[in-house]
Amino acid sequence: MSNQKKNKVKIPLSEKILLLFFIFFCCCAIFFYLVISNKCFFINNFNINDLEINKNSKIIIIEAPCGKVAIKIFSELAPINTNRIIKLINEKHYDNSAFYKVKKNTLIETGDLIYGKKNNLNYLKVGSGGSKLSNNKTELVIDYEFKRGSIGMVRKGQFDTENSQFFILLKDMPSLNGQFTPIGEVILGLDVLDKIKYNNTSEYVLRPDFIEKAYVYDPN
């Protein structure tokens, strides 16, 4: 029996290039699908045990959909309002509270503990409530500069109407200087806040993100 040489089928160069392009396109499509469908894709969460803080500082942790946010509280600048925030946090009132008002790349508001809770979200009234406690006095700090990461108390037009709501700035806003009570600043996790859900057509968010948990950080 004679050996017969088998003719190999050669794939044209153009088809090889087309196949490689198709594989590359599929890989890109899968990558972009993962990125778009997961807004937290590029978030690198910090290790809470790595926080380096002064022993006299008060730190609160907010757990948001994309990770943790560490906040340094200004207990000396605004003792009345910061004591209120810490009291409500210790009583777990901020857990499941909505980030109900979000201006993209500008600010976030949360802390309506009456109309802004996950199990009792009232779209008609959210942002108008507070807590069951009475309002606080305004504590202005004239030389404090509101910048990206600054946190201040929301007030209802007039002074001395602060209660439980607060805002977090996503950009510098010097126009707020001397007008609102500063209660703290974000020291880690600003990129987490940049991913909070917003609406393109309204400041108030339909099906908003929520604070999953808030607590005072105890290094011990």
N, C-alpha and C positions, 0 to 999 in steps of 0.2 A: 504494500500500500504506500503510495507516494505521499510525501508531506506536501500539503497545500498551504500556501501562504494566504493568511487572512488579511484582507484589505481593511485597514483601520479607517473609520469615518472621521474626517477632520472637520472640526467645528470652525466656521469662519470667524475671523477676528471681530467682525462687526457684531456677531451674536454673543461672543464672549464679553465684549464691552457692554452690550445691552443687558446681559445677565448680571454683571457686576453693578451696573447702575440700578437695576431692579432691587438687588439685595441691599444696596446703600439706601435707596429710597424707603424700603421697608423698615430698616433700622432707625432711620430718622423719624418715620411716622410713629413707631412705637415709643421712641424717646419723647417726642413732643406730646404724645397722648398722655404719657405718665406725668409730664411736667404740668400740663394744662389741667388734668383731672385731679392733681394733688398740689394744692396751693402751698403746701408746707414742704415741698420737695427739697428746697435749698436751705432750709432752716437748720442751723446747728445749735442744739440746745446746750446750755451750760450745765455743769455739774454744781448743784446747789452747795455741796460741801467744799467747793473751791472758792466760795465767796470770801474775800478779804475785807473785813469791816472792822471799824472801831467798836470796842466792846460797849460803848455807850450809845451807839447808833441803833435806831429801830428800823428793821427791814421787814417789809411785807412781800409775800410772794403771791402773784396772781397766775393761776394756770388757765391759759387760753387754748383755743383749738390747735394752734401750732406750737405750743410749748409754754415754758415758764417765763414770767417777767418779774424781775427783782426791783423793788422800789424802796428808796431811802426816804424815811418820813422826817419832815421838819417839825419835830416836837417843840423845839424852842421858839421857832418863828410863829407858829400857829397852834398853841397848846389846846385851845378849845376845840377847834375843828379836827385836829389830828387825834385827839382823845376820842372824839365821836366815831371817826373812821375805825380806829382800832377796836373800840367797844363792839361795833357792828360786825367787824370781821371775826372777832373772838366768838361772837354769838352765831356765826355762820350765815348771816343775813345776805352776804354778797354772793354766796354760792348760787349758781344758776341764774345770775342777774345778767340781763341783756346789754350788749354794746349797741344800744338802740339808735344812736345818732353818730354817723360817721361821715366826715368830709374827707375825701380822698387826699392823702398826703398833707392833711392840715390838722385835724383833731378827731378825737374819739370821746364820746360821752357814755357814761354808765352809772349805775347806782340808784336807779329808780326801783326801790324795794317794795313798792305797792303795785305799780302797773307794769313793771318790767321784768317779772320773774318768769322763768320758762313754763311753769305750770299755771300761770295766770297772766299771760301777756295780753295787754289791752292796747291794740294799735291806735285807738282813738284818744287814749289818755296818756300813753307812755311818754315820759319826759316831764310830766306835770306833777308826778308824785315824789315821795321821798322815803321817809321812814315813819314809824309811829311816834317818834320822838319830836319834841318841839324844835323850831329852827334855832340856829346858832347865830352869834354875832360875827360880822365880817372882821377879819384880821388882815388888814393890808400891810404889806411890807414894801415901802416906797422904793427902796434901792434894789429890790429883787427883779431880775430880768427873766421874763418868760421866753423860753427857748425850746428847741426840740427835746422832748423827754420830760419837760416840766409838767407838773400835775397841780391843778387848782380846783377849788370848790365851785360848783355851778350855783349861781344864785338866780332867783326869779325876778329879774329886773332891778329891784331895789336892794340896797344893802341890808345886812342882817336877816337874810332869807336862806342862808346856807343850811343844808340838812344832811343828806347822804350822797347826793350826786356829785360826781367829779369828772373833770375832763383831763385828757392826756394829749399834749401837743406833739404833732408829727413834723412840725417845722417851727422855726423861730417866729415869735409873734410879739414884738415889742409894744404893739398897740394895747396889749393887755396889762402892761406894767402899771402898778399902782391902782388897778381896777378890780382885781380878783385876789382871793386868799390863796397863796401858794402853800400846798401841804406836803410836797415831796417831788422827787425826780426819779426817773428810770435810770438805774445804773447798769442793768443787763436785760437784754431781751427786746430792744426796740424793733428789731427785725420781725419779731413775733407780732408786734402790734401793727406793723406795716401790712400784714396779711389779713387783718380783721375785715370781714365782709362789709362791702359798701354798695350803695345803689348809684347808678350813673345819673338818674333823674330826680333823686330826692335825697335829702340829708338823713331822713329816717329810713331805716332798713327793714325791708320785708323779709321775714324768716332770718333774723339776725344771728350772729354768733353770741355765745354766752361765756361768762366767767364760769369755768368749771369748778374752781375751788379757790378760795383766798384765805391766807393764814399768815400769822406773824412768824417770822423765821427765828427759831431758837437754835443757835449753834451748839448748845449743850444737849 
